[in-house]
């Protein structure tokens, strides 16, 4: 079984460190969440990513409490719901998330979607700055923000987001967003890093590389993310996959293999919503 020491860390612009490989609970039913998170913690994950919209924060908190792990060993992320944009609503929503999680603070709090049609994300970001200042959120960031959304946050407020969590996988590599993040010291975090499996994991390029390393296709794609410098949060409810997804420290993709995977980018391979139009 992998050791927690096998998971690399990246530094955030706050000085904090985030495990580069964490565990996501999107679409994990509440009744399965506590046991699934327990399996992840037992497998060596120390970063857990949830959200108000997932409706399983309480169960994540239950698993953390039952684990007996020291709080300082864990990195907990949650996200603001789409109905909670605006200064006061955002702070109230964070307090509600903390209560459900049973925690005094989260390590990272994200605006889940920019919702440009509301035009409240800058005001909402200023509320997150307050939560960061008073310690309820050790770091703050965003999710699903395009460069134009980030630019407004960067120019109209005092704090650069520590993280932007975006859909990112070999079929949708988001080079423009990654370049913006790099220029501004923002860590790129990939949701749906495996493109929800399916066709990507069966791609001949991925299959050939997996065979060369005697690894699963999912392990190859996760290793690609790590070598690019992305944070990844794969989700699974299958014990074997939970264990294998974190077991990616002891092999490395070569330059030609990285280039082959880069060649899979279709530019329009989204499996999730477009941030410009979601929610409509």
VEXRO-256958 format. One line per field, with one value per residue (C-alpha): x, y, z; residue number from 0. Coordinates in Angstrom, 3 decimals. Layout:
// VEXRO-256958
px <- c(X  ...)
py <- c(Y  ...)
pz <- c(Z  ...)
nr <- c(NUM  ...)
//
This chain:
// VEXRO-256958
px <- c(0.000  1.353  2.646  1.298  4.897  4.602  2.133  3.954  2.881  2.585  2.988  0.081  0.485  -0.483  2.571  0.435  1.028  -1.605  -1.239  -0.967  -3.217  -6.438  -9.805  -13.040  -16.555  -18.593  -21.613  -20.844  -24.258  -24.455  -25.193  -21.941  -19.723  -18.465  -17.362  -15.841  -13.832  -12.715  -11.399  -9.582  -7.991  -6.959  -5.397  -3.231  -5.180  -4.956  -6.756  -10.551  -12.562  -16.280  -18.819  -22.072  -23.735  -22.654  -24.849  -22.353  -20.304  -21.698  -20.689  -17.198  -16.944  -18.141  -15.422  -12.769  -13.900  -13.999  -10.550  -8.749  -6.219  -4.756  -6.479  -3.148  -2.491  -5.609  -6.340  -10.090  -11.637  -15.252  -17.078  -19.688  -23.092  -24.426  -27.349  -25.010  -23.230  -23.039  -21.109  -23.327  -24.719  -21.234  -20.061  -23.228  -22.776  -19.194  -20.316  -22.988  -20.413  -18.085  -20.936  -21.803  -18.144  -17.676  -14.563  -13.330  -11.745  -11.263  -7.885  -9.338  -12.660  -13.666  -16.344  -17.799  -18.933  -18.536  -22.153  -21.398  -25.107  -25.369  -22.192  -21.638  -18.404  -16.171  -18.348  -18.393  -14.614  -14.281  -16.281  -13.855  -10.994  -12.583  -12.927  -9.276  -8.256  -10.179  -8.973  -12.160  -10.534  -6.762  -6.644  -9.230  -9.701  -12.164  -13.502  -14.530  -13.289  -12.123  -9.179  -11.555  -13.244  -9.883  -8.684  -11.532  -10.792  -7.079  -7.532  -10.540  -9.557  -6.496  -6.025  -5.016  -6.840  -4.632  -6.291  -8.557  -10.229  -11.286  -12.255  -8.954  -7.941  -6.046  -9.019  -9.477  -6.132  -7.027  -3.683  -4.961  -6.166  -3.036  -0.861  -2.844  -2.533  1.212  1.644  -0.249  0.925  -2.395  -2.314  -4.271  -6.486  -8.161  -11.633  -12.748  -9.034  -9.891  -12.655  -15.066  -13.189  -14.813  -13.370  -10.265  -9.047  -9.606  -7.658  -4.867  -2.258  -3.145  -3.424  0.018  1.682  -0.097  1.182  4.727  4.712  2.549  0.065  -3.628  -4.766  -6.077  -2.672  -1.042  -3.427  -2.991  0.797  0.514  -1.334  1.261  4.138  2.323  2.080  -1.678  -3.411  -5.791  -8.814  -9.954  -13.206  -14.119  -16.265  -14.448  -11.850  -9.351  -9.517  -9.277  -6.065  -4.593  -5.283  -2.933  -0.247  1.479  4.697  7.093  7.033  7.544  6.365  9.034  9.101  7.683  4.898  3.975  3.923  1.753  -0.808  -0.622  -1.611  -4.983  -6.277  -9.356  -9.942  -13.667  -13.675  -15.652  -17.599  -19.037  -20.811  -19.385  -18.698  -19.958  -23.416  -23.761  -26.126  -28.355)
py <- c(0.000  3.482  5.575  9.072  10.155  9.004  11.789  14.961  18.415  21.735  25.123  27.557  31.318  31.418  29.393  26.352  23.046  20.959  17.248  16.890  13.837  13.926  12.226  13.662  12.772  14.271  12.040  9.789  9.246  10.514  7.031  5.751  8.753  8.026  4.502  5.644  8.418  5.933  3.667  6.636  7.670  4.075  3.950  6.982  9.952  13.012  15.524  15.271  17.446  18.000  20.780  22.121  21.101  17.469  17.204  14.905  17.316  15.881  12.377  13.570  15.153  11.953  9.953  12.464  12.406  8.619  8.303  9.614  11.330  14.605  17.570  19.011  15.904  16.510  18.953  19.534  21.448  22.467  24.837  27.560  26.675  28.531  29.974  31.506  34.170  37.633  38.883  37.902  34.769  33.441  33.850  32.250  29.356  28.791  28.656  26.135  24.001  24.085  22.989  20.082  19.074  19.419  21.544  24.916  25.682  24.304  24.227  25.490  27.171  27.619  29.527  26.553  28.330  31.960  32.306  35.319  35.973  36.975  39.089  38.522  36.572  39.571  40.582  36.950  36.750  39.684  37.708  34.802  37.210  37.961  34.254  33.790  36.682  35.359  31.778  30.007  29.214  28.733  29.290  30.487  29.816  29.318  26.569  26.627  30.199  31.152  33.556  36.512  35.734  35.377  38.653  40.551  38.926  39.663  43.301  44.240  42.649  42.235  38.478  36.191  32.829  30.064  27.453  27.214  23.816  23.134  20.276  19.024  15.736  14.555  15.211  18.744  20.136  23.799  25.247  28.836  28.518  26.686  29.423  32.119  30.202  29.816  33.544  34.472  31.821  29.957  26.182  24.226  21.536  19.046  17.746  14.815  14.095  10.792  12.282  10.025  7.019  5.362  6.235  7.975  5.010  2.785  5.030  3.088  5.682  5.350  1.581  1.246  3.397  1.464  -1.822  -0.432  0.427  -2.503  0.009  0.682  3.325  5.421  5.346  6.532  9.491  10.452  10.249  12.543  15.093  14.970  15.450  18.443  19.986  19.615  18.723  15.815  14.557  11.256  9.833  6.185  4.083  0.871  -0.160  -1.520  1.644  3.893  2.084  1.933  5.585  6.744  4.223  6.325  7.454  4.764  5.183  8.086  8.820  9.610  12.722  10.942  9.414  12.822  14.219  11.349  12.076  15.800  14.875  13.571  17.090  17.703  21.225  20.590  17.461  18.759  16.175  18.828  22.191  25.323  27.919  30.713  29.193  27.194  27.341  28.693)
pz <- c(0.000  -0.814  2.040  2.566  2.050  -1.586  -2.458  -3.571  -2.415  -4.206  -2.535  -2.635  -2.795  0.897  1.855  2.637  0.865  -0.904  -1.625  -5.377  -5.374  -3.398  -3.272  -4.670  -3.550  -6.403  -7.075  -4.106  -2.482  1.104  2.404  0.856  1.568  5.083  4.187  0.886  2.566  5.223  2.461  0.916  4.207  4.879  1.404  2.204  0.840  3.051  0.822  0.563  -1.839  -1.293  -1.908  -0.563  -3.827  -3.353  -0.234  1.510  3.644  6.883  5.900  4.934  8.366  10.035  8.278  9.288  12.919  13.003  11.423  14.476  12.217  13.476  11.841  10.732  8.612  6.513  3.713  3.402  0.513  0.119  -2.210  -2.167  -3.595  -6.613  -4.657  -2.068  -4.096  -2.541  0.475  3.411  1.813  1.109  4.702  6.039  3.611  4.753  8.379  7.430  5.613  8.610  10.870  8.576  8.347  12.104  11.546  12.757  9.394  5.912  4.242  0.959  0.172  -3.450  -5.346  -7.179  -10.385  -11.512  -12.764  -14.994  -15.475  -11.803  -11.867  -8.142  -8.156  -7.393  -4.434  -3.328  -3.591  -1.211  1.350  0.932  1.573  4.962  5.715  4.868  7.098  10.104  9.675  8.660  5.303  5.382  1.615  -0.889  -4.555  -7.344  -9.550  -13.203  -13.702  -17.182  -17.606  -18.087  -14.760  -13.036  -14.499  -12.835  -9.488  -9.779  -10.823  -8.659  -5.333  -3.121  -3.281  -6.134  -5.934  -4.628  -6.840  -9.853  -10.038  -13.620  -15.866  -17.248  -18.812  -21.918  -24.182  -22.789  -21.670  -21.109  -22.207  -22.068  -18.487  -17.406  -18.896  -17.081  -13.819  -14.278  -14.957  -11.775  -9.317  -9.290  -8.833  -11.446  -9.963  -12.310  -11.749  -13.866  -14.416  -16.090  -18.280  -16.382  -17.728  -20.712  -24.093  -22.766  -20.752  -23.753  -26.121  -27.884  -26.869  -23.181  -23.463  -25.060  -22.396  -19.640  -21.047  -21.279  -17.578  -16.422  -15.036  -15.412  -17.917  -15.018  -13.327  -16.560  -16.888  -13.238  -13.629  -16.675  -14.548  -11.786  -14.207  -15.744  -12.277  -11.828  -8.592  -9.204  -7.259  -8.793  -7.475  -7.103  -4.806  -5.740  -3.130  -5.668  -7.776  -4.727  -3.815  -7.312  -8.125  -5.364  -6.293  -8.957  -7.310  -8.474  -12.239  -14.622  -18.136  -20.698  -22.851  -25.887  -23.801  -22.381  -25.919  -27.135  -24.438  -25.226  -28.763  -27.524  -26.860  -29.005  -27.674  -27.340  -25.227  -22.275  -20.302  -17.958  -18.331  -19.937  -17.202  -19.422  -19.519  -16.316  -14.637  -17.377)
nr <- c(0  1  2  3  4  5  6  7  8  9  10  11  12  13  14  15  16  17  18  19  20  21  22  23  24  25  26  27  28  29  30  31  32  33  34  35  36  37  38  39  40  41  42  43  44  45  46  47  48  49  50  51  52  53  54  55  56  57  58  59  60  61  62  63  64  65  66  67  68  69  70  71  72  73  74  75  76  77  78  79  80  81  82  83  84  85  86  87  88  89  90  91  92  93  94  95  96  97  98  99  100  101  102  103  104  105  106  107  108  109  110  111  112  113  114  115  116  117  118  119  120  121  122  123  124  125  126  127  128  129  130  131  132  133  134  135  136  137  138  139  140  141  142  143  144  145  146  147  148  149  150  151  152  153  154  155  156  157  158  159  160  161  162  163  164  165  166  167  168  169  170  171  172  173  174  175  176  177  178  179  180  181  182  183  184  185  186  187  188  189  190  191  192  193  194  195  196  197  198  199  200  201  202  203  204  205  206  207  208  209  210  211  212  213  214  215  216  217  218  219  220  221  222  223  224  225  226  227  228  229  230  231  232  233  234  235  236  237  238  239  240  241  242  243  244  245  246  247  248  249  250  251  252  253  254  255  256  257  258  259  260  261  262  263  264  265  266  267  268  269  270  271  272  273  274  275  276  277  278  279)
//
